[in-house]
Amino acid sequence: MSGIARVVVPDYPHNVTHQIDAIEELRLHTRTGRPLEGESFVNPAEVLTSRFLRKRKTGPKRRR
């Protein structure tokens, strides 16, 4: 043997695809400035910062 270890990664294509999807999701949230975490993180963060962190309707408010 030449001393080089051979590593076998199970389901390699699936793992790479999953990593690429995760990177794209991270890039999207980085561009928008919105948190990547779920409701359990967003709700207390909105209360602490007194700001809306979730996506809201776009455009001006409707007049009544």
N, C-alpha and C positions, 0 to 999 in steps of 0.2 A: 504494500500500500504506500501511497505517496504522502500520507498524513493529512489529506484533505477530507473533511467530513462531508458526507452527502446528506442533504436535508430534503425530506419529502414533505411538501405542504399539501394536506388534503383539500380537495375542492378549490384549487388555486384560482380558476377563472371567476368563480362566485365571490371569493374574497376580494379580488381586485375590483370587480364591478361594484361591490358594496362600498369599498373605500372611495371609489370615484364618485358615487352617489353622495356619500357623506361630505366629501370636499365641495361638491357643487352646492349642497344645501348650506354649508358654512359660508361659501362665497355670497350666496343670495342674501343671507341674513347680515352679512358684513356690509353689503351695499345699501340695504334699507335701514340699517341701524336698529333693527328689531331683535329682541333676544331670541336665542335658539331654543331655550328651555321651554318646558310646558307650563300649564296653568299654576301648578304648585309653586313655581318660581315667579311667574309674572304677576300674579295677584298681590303678594306682599310687596313686590318691588314697586308696583304702581302706587300702593298706599304709602310706602316710605318716601317715594320721590314726588308724590302728588302730580304725576304725569301719566298720560296714556301711553302704554307700550305696545298694545295690540293694534292690529290694523283696524282702521275705522273707515267709514264711508268717505269717498272723495268728493270734492266739489263744495259749493256753498250750501248752507243750510236752507231747507225749504221754508218759504214764508207761509204763514197761515192765513 
